[in-house]
Amino acid sequence: MAGTVASVSSAVRALRGATTVDADTAEQIEGRVVALLEEMFNRNGIRHDDLISIVFTATPDITASFPAAAARMFGLGDVPLLCAQELDIDGGTPLCLRVLIHLATEKERHELHHVYLEGAQGLRDDLPE
């Protein structure tokens, strides 16, 4: 139609990431979670208002701090945050923190860049970085 502007629709998408800590300390957990979130936001151009919710999991060997506490320190206190324990699987990556971010974005699924840092780099080599 002449004179109309095409609108780009926003979709709900999910973005994955993971990292590990060297030791189960609050400082390590906070530092690595903040570094992971920073990298995920930077690689994907995420704005605060894009966020819907964030789910964190931690392997059973992480007990010193909630990953969501670090996210609140990162400025996400008004975003719904949830922590859960990861399955304890033989041969799994120890001291591992995972994140699943739900966001509204105009990007297609294949344009999202999932982020795996530290000892979690090899978890999903089939995904684009």
N, C-alpha and C positions, 0 to 999 in steps of 0.2 A: 504494500500500500504506500502510495507516495506521501511524503511528509511525516511518516512515523519513524520512530527510532527503535531499532531492534533491541530488545532487552536480553541480557544474559542472565540465565536462571542460575540460582544457587542450589547446590545439592548438599545433602548430608554425606560426609565421607569420614573414613576412619584412617588414622595415621599411626603406624607402629614404630616403636623404638625400644632399645634395650641398652644397658650398660652393666658393668660389674664394679664391685668395690674390692679393694685389696684387703680390707679388714672391716669387721662389723662394728663400726663406730658411727656415732651420729654425724661427726664432721665429714667422714668419707661419704656417707649416704647423701647428706645435704649437698656436698660439693658435686658429686657425680650426677645427681638428679638435676640440679640447676644447669650443669654443663650439657646434659642431654636435652633438656627443654630448650635451652638457648640454641643449640644446633638444629633441633627440629623446627623451631620458629624461624630461624634464619634461612635454612634451606628451602622452606616452603612458603615464606612470606606470610606467616600466620600473624593476624592481629588479635588482640585480646577479645574483641567483639565477635570474632569468628568462632570462638570456643563454645561448645555445647556441654561437654563433660569430659573428664579424664579418669581412666581406671589405671591404677598401678598394681603390679604384683611383685612380690619379693619371694625368693627361695627361702625355705625354712631356716637356713643358717643366717638370715638377717633378722635381728631382733632389737637392734639399738635405737631405731627411729622409724617413724612412718614416712614413706616417700612423699605423701601428701603434705606433710609439714614443710618439706623443702619447697614444694610447689607454692604453698602459701607465702613463704619467704620470697619467692620469685614474683609475687604479685598476683597470684591466682586465687586469692581467698574468697572471691565472689563466684568462682566457677565450681560446679558440683564435682567433688573429688572423692574417689573411693579407693581403698587399699584392700588387697586380698593376698592370700598366700598361694604361691605357685605350687603346682604338683611336685612332689618329691620323687623324681624319676631317676633310676639308676643310670649313671653316665651323663646326667644333665649338667648344665653349666652352673658351677657353684657361685655363691655370693652375687646372684644376678637379679637385677631390677628391670622389670619390663613396664612399658607404658602403652596405652591405647588411647589416643586422643580422638574424640568425636568433634567434628567441626563443620561449619557451613562454608562452602567454598564454590567458586566458579570453575575450579580446576577439574579436569577429568581425572578419574582414578589413576590412570597410567602416568599422570603428571606429578603425582605426589612422590616425595623422596623420603622413604623410611630411613631411620638413623640407628645404626648399631655401633656403639663405641666400646673402647677398652676390650675386655675379654669376651664381649658379646658380638664382636665383629663377624664371626663365622656362623652365627645362628641362622641367618637367612640370606645366603648368597644368591638366591634366585630372585630377589627383589631389587628394583633399581635403587641406587643410593641416593 
